[in-house]
């Protein structure tokens, strides 16, 4: 039997939190960042980024996150087609980005960075949810 009262009283899914990440390219390589926190993600590699703050466009959030986490200035490019679920209520969207200035350093949230050529992409243990985005991002790398 359908209980309309219970069903309508149940909390809805709520707004989805968008996490933006950057496929940052330089000299034919893609930047991979190893997470240092939280414990369940530490040691796994990701495309760096973070949550959108209220009022920000995804591109603004990406530039801010890459500045905070890596100490670099970047220029966002195209969105990589697709959207990947993270934990419930969170989705990952990825933009390409070009390094304008600075040398990335793991200032926040990461303990190691690596620039990977196309043939090196499988050398790190990517977070599962980042893998499809990395596969798409790899298409923009020169053959190596
Ligand atoms: N991911 C993820 N892949 C990926 C990023 C950038 C984030 O799976 N490439 C997940 C990890 C977290 C959630 O998205 O579960 C939020 O990312 P986080 O912690 O990097 O976002 P921040 O930096 O906005 O978080 P605060 O440290 O809380 O500000």
Backbone and ligand atoms as CSV (ligand in chain L), in Angstrom:
chain,resi,resn,atom,element,x,y,z
A,1,UNK,N,N,0.845,-1.200,0.000
A,1,UNK,CA,C,0.000,0.000,0.000
A,1,UNK,C,C,0.879,1.249,0.000
A,2,UNK,N,N,0.463,2.218,-0.776
A,2,UNK,CA,C,1.257,3.453,-0.828
A,2,UNK,C,C,0.857,4.364,0.317
A,3,UNK,N,N,1.808,4.755,1.097
A,3,UNK,CA,C,1.539,5.680,2.191
A,3,UNK,C,C,1.997,7.077,1.778
A,4,UNK,N,N,1.029,7.842,1.289
A,4,UNK,CA,C,1.379,9.164,0.750
A,4,UNK,C,C,1.959,10.081,1.824
A,5,UNK,N,N,1.442,9.958,3.017
A,5,UNK,CA,C,1.888,10.853,4.088
A,5,UNK,C,C,3.372,10.632,4.360
A,6,UNK,N,N,3.715,9.356,4.516
A,6,UNK,CA,C,5.106,9.032,4.807
A,6,UNK,C,C,5.995,9.458,3.650
A,7,UNK,N,N,5.501,9.160,2.421
A,7,UNK,CA,C,6.337,9.446,1.267
A,7,UNK,C,C,6.608,10.952,1.133
A,8,UNK,N,N,5.550,11.758,1.309
A,8,UNK,CA,C,5.757,13.192,1.123
A,8,UNK,C,C,6.551,13.795,2.290
A,9,UNK,N,N,6.492,13.120,3.454
A,9,UNK,CA,C,7.206,13.659,4.604
A,9,UNK,C,C,8.704,13.318,4.549
A,10,UNK,N,N,9.021,12.329,3.718
A,10,UNK,CA,C,10.419,11.916,3.620
A,10,UNK,C,C,11.258,13.053,3.032
A,11,UNK,N,N,12.425,13.312,3.555
A,11,UNK,CA,C,13.218,14.392,2.970
A,11,UNK,C,C,13.585,14.084,1.525
A,12,UNK,N,N,13.534,15.069,0.686
A,12,UNK,CA,C,13.883,14.874,-0.722
A,12,UNK,C,C,15.379,14.767,-0.880
A,13,UNK,N,N,15.824,14.562,-2.111
A,13,UNK,CA,C,17.253,14.405,-2.336
A,13,UNK,C,C,18.029,15.697,-2.077
A,14,UNK,N,N,17.353,16.855,-2.130
A,14,UNK,CA,C,18.040,18.118,-1.853
A,14,UNK,C,C,18.918,18.528,-3.015
A,15,UNK,N,N,19.504,19.707,-2.913
A,15,UNK,CA,C,20.329,20.172,-4.028
A,15,UNK,C,C,21.608,19.357,-4.122
A,16,UNK,N,N,22.054,19.185,-5.344
A,16,UNK,CA,C,23.279,18.414,-5.561
A,16,UNK,C,C,24.479,19.335,-5.370
A,17,UNK,N,N,25.468,18.866,-4.659
A,17,UNK,CA,C,26.704,19.638,-4.482
A,17,UNK,C,C,27.627,19.327,-5.665
A,18,UNK,N,N,28.036,20.392,-6.349
A,18,UNK,CA,C,28.918,20.202,-7.497
A,18,UNK,C,C,30.368,20.333,-7.043
A,19,UNK,N,N,31.150,19.322,-7.382
A,19,UNK,CA,C,32.594,19.361,-7.154
A,19,UNK,C,C,33.244,19.535,-8.528
A,20,UNK,N,N,34.058,20.577,-8.642
A,20,UNK,CA,C,34.735,20.804,-9.925
A,20,UNK,C,C,36.177,20.338,-9.812
A,21,UNK,N,N,36.681,19.801,-10.901
A,21,UNK,CA,C,38.082,19.376,-10.912
A,21,UNK,C,C,38.701,19.809,-12.224
A,22,UNK,N,N,40.023,19.962,-12.185
A,22,UNK,CA,C,40.726,20.447,-13.363
A,22,UNK,C,C,41.614,19.384,-13.977
A,23,UNK,N,N,41.449,19.218,-15.291
A,23,UNK,CA,C,42.424,18.451,-16.067
A,23,UNK,C,C,43.432,19.497,-16.520
A,24,UNK,N,N,44.500,19.626,-15.731
A,24,UNK,CA,C,45.478,20.694,-15.943
A,24,UNK,C,C,46.605,20.168,-16.828
A,25,UNK,N,N,46.793,20.849,-17.945
A,25,UNK,CA,C,47.776,20.395,-18.930
A,25,UNK,C,C,48.974,21.324,-18.966
A,26,UNK,N,N,50.115,20.733,-19.165
A,26,UNK,CA,C,51.317,21.530,-19.417
A,26,UNK,C,C,52.296,20.652,-20.186
A,27,UNK,N,N,52.791,21.165,-21.276
A,27,UNK,CA,C,53.799,20.465,-22.078
A,27,UNK,C,C,53.408,19.012,-22.368
A,28,UNK,N,N,52.162,18.829,-22.768
A,28,UNK,CA,C,51.718,17.498,-23.182
A,28,UNK,C,C,51.559,16.513,-22.045
A,29,UNK,N,N,51.447,17.018,-20.821
A,29,UNK,CA,C,51.250,16.129,-19.678
A,29,UNK,C,C,50.060,16.610,-18.856
A,30,UNK,N,N,49.525,15.689,-18.057
A,30,UNK,CA,C,48.348,15.965,-17.233
A,30,UNK,C,C,48.767,15.889,-15.766
A,31,UNK,N,N,48.239,16.806,-14.950
A,31,UNK,CA,C,48.630,16.812,-13.540
A,31,UNK,C,C,47.751,15.870,-12.719
A,32,UNK,N,N,48.416,15.011,-11.948
A,32,UNK,CA,C,47.741,14.123,-10.994
A,32,UNK,C,C,48.155,14.525,-9.588
A,33,UNK,N,N,47.198,14.494,-8.661
A,33,UNK,CA,C,47.463,14.921,-7.290
A,33,UNK,C,C,47.043,13.811,-6.334
A,34,UNK,N,N,47.932,13.504,-5.377
A,34,UNK,CA,C,47.623,12.434,-4.419
A,34,UNK,C,C,47.002,13.035,-3.166
A,35,UNK,N,N,45.813,12.555,-2.816
A,35,UNK,CA,C,45.093,13.105,-1.660
A,35,UNK,C,C,45.753,12.685,-0.359
A,36,UNK,N,N,45.747,13.622,0.587
A,36,UNK,CA,C,46.284,13.317,1.914
A,36,UNK,C,C,45.155,13.189,2.942
A,37,UNK,N,N,43.942,13.509,2.563
A,37,UNK,CA,C,42.785,13.425,3.467
A,37,UNK,C,C,41.511,13.381,2.633
A,38,UNK,N,N,40.382,12.953,3.179
A,38,UNK,CA,C,40.237,12.239,4.443
A,38,UNK,C,C,40.837,10.837,4.361
A,39,UNK,N,N,40.852,10.145,5.488
A,39,UNK,CA,C,41.556,8.860,5.567
A,39,UNK,C,C,41.127,7.889,4.463
A,40,UNK,N,N,39.813,7.877,4.154
A,40,UNK,CA,C,39.350,6.864,3.185
A,40,UNK,C,C,39.784,7.189,1.751
A,41,UNK,N,N,40.213,8.419,1.499
A,41,UNK,CA,C,40.664,8.776,0.146
A,41,UNK,C,C,42.177,8.999,0.098
A,42,UNK,N,N,42.817,9.071,1.237
A,42,UNK,CA,C,44.249,9.382,1.291
A,42,UNK,C,C,45.049,8.323,0.526
A,43,UNK,N,N,46.009,8.782,-0.236
A,43,UNK,CA,C,46.853,7.877,-1.010
A,43,UNK,C,C,46.350,7.634,-2.419
A,44,UNK,N,N,45.104,8.007,-2.673
A,44,UNK,CA,C,44.546,7.845,-4.024
A,44,UNK,C,C,44.771,9.140,-4.800
A,45,UNK,N,N,44.813,9.031,-6.113
A,45,UNK,CA,C,45.136,10.168,-6.978
A,45,UNK,C,C,43.869,10.734,-7.617
A,46,UNK,N,N,43.887,12.036,-7.828
A,46,UNK,CA,C,42.703,12.704,-8.381
A,46,UNK,C,C,43.123,13.851,-9.288
A,47,UNK,N,N,42.134,14.336,-10.020
A,47,UNK,CA,C,42.255,15.628,-10.680
A,47,UNK,C,C,41.919,16.656,-9.605
A,48,UNK,N,N,42.800,17.617,-9.344
A,48,UNK,CA,C,42.581,18.514,-8.209
A,48,UNK,C,C,41.387,19.437,-8.413
A,49,UNK,N,N,40.763,19.819,-7.308
A,49,UNK,CA,C,39.597,20.692,-7.388
A,49,UNK,C,C,38.894,20.730,-6.055
A,50,UNK,N,N,37.606,21.052,-6.066
A,50,UNK,CA,C,36.850,21.103,-4.819
A,50,UNK,C,C,35.442,21.598,-5.055
A,51,UNK,N,N,34.759,21.830,-3.960
A,51,UNK,CA,C,33.333,22.170,-4.026
A,51,UNK,C,C,33.124,23.620,-4.470
A,52,UNK,N,N,32.074,23.782,-5.229
A,52,UNK,CA,C,31.628,25.118,-5.618
A,52,UNK,C,C,31.141,25.862,-4.386
A,53,UNK,N,N,31.523,27.114,-4.247
A,53,UNK,CA,C,30.986,27.924,-3.157
A,53,UNK,C,C,29.790,28.716,-3.682
A,54,UNK,N,N,28.884,29.135,-2.766
A,54,UNK,CA,C,27.684,29.841,-3.220
A,54,UNK,C,C,28.059,31.056,-4.079
A,55,UNK,N,N,27.365,31.210,-5.200
A,55,UNK,CA,C,27.574,32.381,-6.055
A,55,UNK,C,C,28.706,32.245,-7.050
A,56,UNK,N,N,29.460,31.165,-6.954
A,56,UNK,CA,C,30.590,30.988,-7.877
A,56,UNK,C,C,30.159,30.254,-9.134
A,57,UNK,N,N,30.781,30.615,-10.250
A,57,UNK,CA,C,30.627,29.780,-11.439
A,57,UNK,C,C,31.616,28.617,-11.285
A,58,UNK,N,N,31.390,27.532,-12.011
A,58,UNK,CA,C,32.335,26.408,-11.919
A,58,UNK,C,C,33.756,26.824,-12.290
A,59,UNK,N,N,33.872,27.677,-13.307
A,59,UNK,CA,C,35.214,28.111,-13.733
A,59,UNK,C,C,35.896,28.920,-12.635
A,60,UNK,N,N,35.106,29.795,-11.962
A,60,UNK,CA,C,35.678,30.578,-10.855
A,60,UNK,C,C,36.123,29.661,-9.724
A,61,UNK,N,N,35.292,28.672,-9.424
A,61,UNK,CA,C,35.634,27.732,-8.347
A,61,UNK,C,C,36.914,26.977,-8.691
A,62,UNK,N,N,37.030,26.582,-9.947
A,62,UNK,CA,C,38.211,25.829,-10.360
A,62,UNK,C,C,39.482,26.667,-10.215
A,63,UNK,N,N,39.432,27.902,-10.691
A,63,UNK,CA,C,40.600,28.787,-10.588
A,63,UNK,C,C,40.971,28.984,-9.112
A,64,UNK,N,N,39.963,29.191,-8.261
A,64,UNK,CA,C,40.213,29.388,-6.827
A,64,UNK,C,C,40.818,28.135,-6.193
A,65,UNK,N,N,40.221,26.982,-6.489
A,65,UNK,CA,C,40.712,25.737,-5.875
A,65,UNK,C,C,42.149,25.434,-6.299
A,66,UNK,N,N,42.441,25.651,-7.566
A,66,UNK,CA,C,43.800,25.339,-8.037
A,66,UNK,C,C,44.809,26.329,-7.448
A,67,UNK,N,N,44.362,27.563,-7.226
A,67,UNK,CA,C,45.232,28.553,-6.576
A,67,UNK,C,C,45.480,28.147,-5.112
A,68,UNK,N,N,44.403,27.798,-4.407
A,68,UNK,CA,C,44.535,27.443,-2.985
A,68,UNK,C,C,45.328,26.158,-2.790
A,69,UNK,N,N,45.030,25.165,-3.619
A,69,UNK,CA,C,45.619,23.841,-3.377
A,69,UNK,C,C,47.009,23.691,-3.955
A,70,UNK,N,N,47.266,24.416,-5.055
A,70,UNK,CA,C,48.525,24.186,-5.781
A,70,UNK,C,C,49.387,25.433,-5.923
A,71,UNK,N,N,48.824,26.599,-5.617
A,71,UNK,CA,C,49.584,27.846,-5.725
A,71,UNK,C,C,49.863,28.281,-7.151
A,72,UNK,N,N,48.963,27.931,-8.067
A,72,UNK,CA,C,49.172,28.312,-9.465
A,72,UNK,C,C,47.992,29.116,-10.003
A,73,UNK,N,N,48.284,29.879,-11.054
A,73,UNK,CA,C,47.229,30.572,-11.791
A,73,UNK,C,C,46.926,29.764,-13.040
A,74,UNK,N,N,45.645,29.599,-13.302
A,74,UNK,CA,C,45.229,28.749,-14.418
A,74,UNK,C,C,44.128,29.418,-15.219
A,75,UNK,N,N,43.986,28.932,-16.428
A,75,UNK,CA,C,42.897,29.409,-17.285
A,75,UNK,C,C,42.020,28.214,-17.642
A,76,UNK,N,N,40.750,28.229,-17.198
A,76,UNK,CA,C,39.876,27.113,-17.547
A,76,UNK,C,C,39.585,27.090,-19.043
A,77,UNK,N,N,39.416,25.899,-19.554
A,77,UNK,CA,C,39.070,25.736,-20.967
A,77,UNK,C,C,37.689,25.119,-21.083
A,78,UNK,N,N,37.626,24.018,-21.798
A,78,UNK,CA,C,36.328,23.376,-22.048
A,78,UNK,C,C,35.958,22.421,-20.934
A,79,UNK,N,N,34.662,22.231,-20.809
A,79,UNK,CA,C,34.187,21.179,-19.910
A,79,UNK,C,C,34.393,19.828,-20.582
A,80,UNK,N,N,34.879,18.884,-19.817
A,80,UNK,CA,C,34.984,17.515,-20.329
A,80,UNK,C,C,33.606,16.882,-20.206
A,81,UNK,N,N,33.064,16.375,-21.321
A,81,UNK,CA,C,31.679,15.895,-21.274
A,81,UNK,C,C,31.508,14.794,-20.236
A,82,UNK,N,N,30.400,14.882,-19.512
A,82,UNK,CA,C,30.094,13.850,-18.519
A,82,UNK,C,C,29.952,14.445,-17.139
A,83,UNK,N,N,29.433,13.608,-16.259
A,83,UNK,CA,C,29.220,14.005,-14.866
A,83,UNK,C,C,29.285,12.722,-14.071
A,84,UNK,N,N,30.066,12.705,-13.001
A,84,UNK,CA,C,30.305,11.452,-12.305
A,84,UNK,C,C,29.870,11.544,-10.857
A,85,UNK,N,N,29.080,10.561,-10.394
A,85,UNK,CA,C,28.599,10.605,-9.016
A,85,UNK,C,C,29.733,10.354,-8.028
A,86,UNK,N,N,29.723,11.119,-6.936
A,86,UNK,CA,C,30.679,10.896,-5.848
A,86,UNK,C,C,29.888,10.229,-4.727
A,87,UNK,N,N,30.055,10.688,-3.506
A,87,UNK,CA,C,29.188,10.176,-2.445
A,87,UNK,C,C,27.782,10.722,-2.701
A,88,UNK,N,N,26.749,10.178,-2.018
A,88,UNK,CA,C,25.383,10.637,-2.292
A,88,UNK,C,C,25.261,12.154,-2.166
A,89,UNK,N,N,24.610,12.762,-3.184
A,89,UNK,CA,C,24.396,14.207,-3.143
A,89,UNK,C,C,25.533,15.019,-3.731
A,90,UNK,N,N,26.589,14.356,-4.223
A,90,UNK,CA,C,27.738,15.060,-4.795
A,90,UNK,C,C,28.002,14.556,-6.204
A,91,UNK,N,N,28.283,15.484,-7.121
A,91,UNK,CA,C,28.690,15.064,-8.462
A,91,UNK,C,C,29.988,15.767,-8.839
A,92,UNK,N,N,30.741,15.092,-9.667
A,92,UNK,CA,C,32.022,15.609,-10.149
A,92,UNK,C,C,31.873,16.064,-11.598
A,93,UNK,N,N,32.292,17.307,-11.858
A,93,UNK,CA,C,32.339,17.825,-13.233
A,93,UNK,C,C,33.752,18.334,-13.473
A,94,UNK,N,N,34.240,18.108,-14.681
A,94,UNK,CA,C,35.655,18.371,-14.945
A,94,UNK,C,C,35.817,19.340,-16.116
A,95,UNK,N,N,36.720,20.283,-15.909
A,95,UNK,CA,C,37.084,21.239,-16.956
A,95,UNK,C,C,38.561,21.059,-17.307
A,96,UNK,N,N,38.893,21.311,-18.533
A,96,UNK,CA,C,40.312,21.393,-18.857
A,96,UNK,C,C,40.829,22.723,-18.320
A,97,UNK,N,N,42.125,22.779,-18.065
A,97,UNK,CA,C,42.713,24.033,-17.596
A,97,UNK,C,C,44.161,24.072,-18.070
A,98,UNK,N,N,44.614,25.296,-18.292
A,98,UNK,CA,C,45.968,25.519,-18.781
A,98,UNK,C,C,46.736,26.255,-17.691
A,99,UNK,N,N,47.971,25.847,-17.500
A,99,UNK,CA,C,48.808,26.494,-16.495
A,99,UNK,C,C,49.292,27.831,-17.040
A,100,UNK,N,N,48.986,28.918,-16.324
A,100,UNK,CA,C,49.438,30.249,-16.751
A,100,UNK,C,C,50.731,30.629,-16.050
A,101,UNK,N,N,50.775,30.423,-14.738
A,101,UNK,CA,C,52.001,30.769,-14.011
A,101,UNK,C,C,52.108,29.961,-12.733
A,102,UNK,N,N,53.342,29.779,-12.315
A,102,UNK,CA,C,53.626,29.049,-11.085
A,102,UNK,C,C,53.945,27.595,-11.374
A,103,UNK,N,N,54.556,26.988,-10.405
A,103,UNK,CA,C,54.861,25.549,-10.468
A,103,UNK,C,C,54.001,24.900,-9.385
A,104,UNK,N,N,53.116,23.965,-9.758
A,104,UNK,CA,C,52.209,23.409,-8.745
A,104,UNK,C,C,52.963,22.785,-7.572
A,105,UNK,N,N,52.490,23.107,-6.376
A,105,UNK,CA,C,53.026,22.519,-5.150
A,105,UNK,C,C,51.848,22.008,-4.328
A,106,UNK,N,N,52.033,20.919,-3.588
A,106,UNK,CA,C,50.908,20.370,-2.807
A,106,UNK,C,C,50.702,21.150,-1.515
A,107,UNK,N,N,49.996,22.290,-1.612
A,107,UNK,CA,C,49.846,23.185,-0.469
A,107,UNK,C,C,48.749,22.725,0.486
A,108,UNK,N,N,47.700,22.128,-0.063
A,108,UNK,CA,C,46.505,21.769,0.721
A,108,UNK,C,C,45.921,20.492,0.155
A,109,UNK,N,N,45.534,19.583,1.001
A,109,UNK,CA,C,44.765,18.383,0.608
A,109,UNK,C,C,45.566,17.312,-0.130
A,110,UNK,N,N,46.793,17.633,-0.583
A,110,UNK,CA,C,47.589,16.647,-1.324
A,110,UNK,C,C,48.984,16.544,-0.725
A,111,UNK,N,N,49.610,15.377,-0.924
A,111,UNK,CA,C,50.992,15.243,-0.438
A,111,UNK,C,C,51.964,14.909,-1.563
A,112,UNK,N,N,51.454,14.759,-2.777
A,112,UNK,CA,C,52.344,14.513,-3.913
A,112,UNK,C,C,51.643,14.924,-5.205
A,113,UNK,N,N,52.432,15.421,-6.128
A,113,UNK,CA,C,51.904,15.781,-7.449
A,113,UNK,C,C,52.779,15.116,-8.498
A,114,UNK,N,N,52.170,14.775,-9.616
A,114,UNK,CA,C,52.956,14.231,-10.738
A,114,UNK,C,C,52.372,14.714,-12.055
A,115,UNK,N,N,53.259,15.116,-12.943
A,115,UNK,CA,C,52.849,15.393,-14.326
A,115,UNK,C,C,52.982,14.095,-15.105
A,116,UNK,N,N,51.902,13.660,-15.723
A,116,UNK,CA,C,51.918,12.367,-16.410
A,116,UNK,C,C,51.697,12.534,-17.909
A,117,UNK,N,N,52.592,11.916,-18.668
A,117,UNK,CA,C,52.363,11.804,-20.108
A,117,UNK,C,C,51.317,10.707,-20.326
A,118,UNK,N,N,50.806,10.642,-21.532
A,118,UNK,CA,C,49.712,9.705,-21.797
A,118,UNK,C,C,50.058,8.263,-21.394
A,119,UNK,N,N,51.280,7.837,-21.713
A,119,UNK,CA,C,51.640,6.440,-21.422
A,119,UNK,C,C,51.892,6.205,-19.929
A,120,UNK,N,N,51.872,7.261,-19.148
A,120,UNK,CA,C,52.123,7.120,-17.708
A,120,UNK,C,C,50.840,7.197,-16.873
A,121,UNK,N,N,49.714,7.393,-17.537
A,121,UNK,CA,C,48.480,7.670,-16.787
A,121,UNK,C,C,48.067,6.523,-15.865
A,122,UNK,N,N,48.406,5.300,-16.241
A,122,UNK,CA,C,48.007,4.152,-15.408
A,122,UNK,C,C,48.995,3.883,-14.278
A,123,UNK,N,N,49.997,4.745,-14.144
A,123,UNK,CA,C,51.026,4.485,-13.126
A,123,UNK,C,C,50.597,4.938,-11.736
A,124,UNK,N,N,49.466,5.616,-11.629
A,124,UNK,CA,C,48.994,6.018,-10.301
A,124,UNK,C,C,47.603,5.431,-10.054
A,125,UNK,N,N,47.268,5.308,-8.771
A,125,UNK,CA,C,46.004,4.693,-8.363
A,125,UNK,C,C,44.928,5.785,-8.259
A,126,UNK,N,N,44.294,6.065,-9.383
A,126,UNK,CA,C,43.264,7.112,-9.432
A,126,UNK,C,C,42.068,6.717,-8.576
A,127,UNK,N,N,41.408,7.697,-7.976
A,127,UNK,CA,C,40.108,7.451,-7.361
A,127,UNK,C,C,39.180,6.879,-8.427
A,128,UNK,N,N,38.354,5.914,-8.034
A,128,UNK,CA,C,37.473,5.257,-9.019
A,128,UNK,C,C,36.650,6.277,-9.793
A,129,UNK,N,N,36.115,7.259,-9.060
A,129,UNK,CA,C,35.208,8.218,-9.702
A,129,UNK,C,C,35.926,9.146,-10.668
A,130,UNK,N,N,37.246,9.268,-10.527
A,130,UNK,CA,C,38.006,10.132,-11.437
A,130,UNK,C,C,38.401,9.406,-12.721
A,131,UNK,N,N,38.357,8.089,-12.704
A,131,UNK,CA,C,38.899,7.330,-13.852
A,131,UNK,C,C,38.239,7.668,-15.187
A,132,UNK,N,N,36.899,7.721,-15.244
A,132,UNK,CA,C,36.315,8.067,-16.552
A,132,UNK,C,C,36.699,9.468,-17.012
A,133,UNK,N,N,36.827,10.395,-16.071
A,133,UNK,CA,C,37.212,11.765,-16.443
A,133,UNK,C,C,38.661,11.776,-16.939
A,134,UNK,N,N,39.508,11.000,-16.291
A,134,UNK,CA,C,40.913,10.936,-16.716
A,134,UNK,C,C,41.001,10.307,-18.116
A,135,UNK,N,N,40.174,9.299,-18.361
A,135,UNK,CA,C,40.181,8.665,-19.690
A,135,UNK,C,C,39.795,9.680,-20.757
A,136,UNK,N,N,38.800,10.508,-20.459
A,136,UNK,CA,C,38.409,11.562,-21.402
A,136,UNK,C,C,39.525,12.599,-21.544
A,137,UNK,N,N,40.110,12.981,-20.410
A,137,UNK,CA,C,41.165,14.005,-20.416
A,137,UNK,C,C,42.370,13.518,-21.226
A,138,UNK,N,N,42.607,12.223,-21.208
A,138,UNK,CA,C,43.764,11.650,-21.904
A,138,UNK,C,C,43.662,11.843,-23.406
A,139,UNK,N,N,42.428,11.951,-23.901
A,139,UNK,CA,C,42.249,12.109,-25.352
A,139,UNK,C,C,42.866,13.398,-25.851
A,140,UNK,N,N,43.050,14.361,-24.952
A,140,UNK,CA,C,43.629,15.639,-25.358
A,140,UNK,C,C,45.145,15.669,-25.217
A,141,UNK,N,N,45.725,14.564,-24.767
A,141,UNK,CA,C,47.187,14.507,-24.647
A,141,UNK,C,C,47.792,13.979,-25.943
A,142,UNK,N,N,48.984,14.453,-26.298
A,142,UNK,CA,C,49.637,13.898,-27.477
A,142,UNK,C,C,50.013,12.436,-27.237
A,143,UNK,N,N,50.089,11.660,-28.304
A,143,UNK,CA,C,50.523,10.260,-28.171
A,143,UNK,C,C,51.921,10.263,-27.575
A,144,UNK,N,N,52.195,9.314,-26.694
A,144,UNK,CA,C,53.547,9.257,-26.102
A,144,UNK,C,C,53.958,7.812,-25.893
L,1,LIG,N1,N,36.470,14.389,-5.074
L,1,LIG,C1,C,36.710,13.337,-5.945
L,1,LIG,N2,N,37.489,13.571,-7.035
L,1,LIG,C2,C,38.047,14.788,-7.295
L,1,LIG,C3,C,37.803,15.867,-6.386
L,1,LIG,C4,C,38.385,17.216,-6.620
L,1,LIG,C5,C,37.000,15.625,-5.278
L,1,LIG,O1,O,36.226,12.220,-5.738
L,1,LIG,N3,N,38.786,14.927,-8.408
L,1,LIG,C6,C,35.597,14.173,-3.893
L,1,LIG,C7,C,36.360,14.088,-2.609
L,1,LIG,C8,C,35.381,14.624,-1.594
L,1,LIG,C9,C,34.530,15.618,-2.375
L,1,LIG,O2,O,34.721,15.291,-3.742
L,1,LIG,O3,O,34.535,13.560,-1.180
L,1,LIG,C10,C,34.902,17.065,-2.109
L,1,LIG,O4,O,36.230,17.266,-2.539
L,1,LIG,P1,P,37.268,18.144,-1.709
L,1,LIG,O5,O,37.370,17.633,-0.314
L,1,LIG,O6,O,38.521,18.194,-2.510
L,1,LIG,O7,O,36.545,19.545,-1.761
L,1,LIG,P2,P,36.920,20.887,-1.008
L,1,LIG,O8,O,38.401,21.143,-1.187
L,1,LIG,O9,O,35.977,21.934,-1.456
L,1,LIG,O10,O,36.604,20.463,0.480
L,1,LIG,P3,P,36.903,21.204,1.833
L,1,LIG,O11,O,38.306,20.737,2.178
L,1,LIG,O12,O,35.846,20.636,2.715
L,1,LIG,O13,O,36.793,22.673,1.540
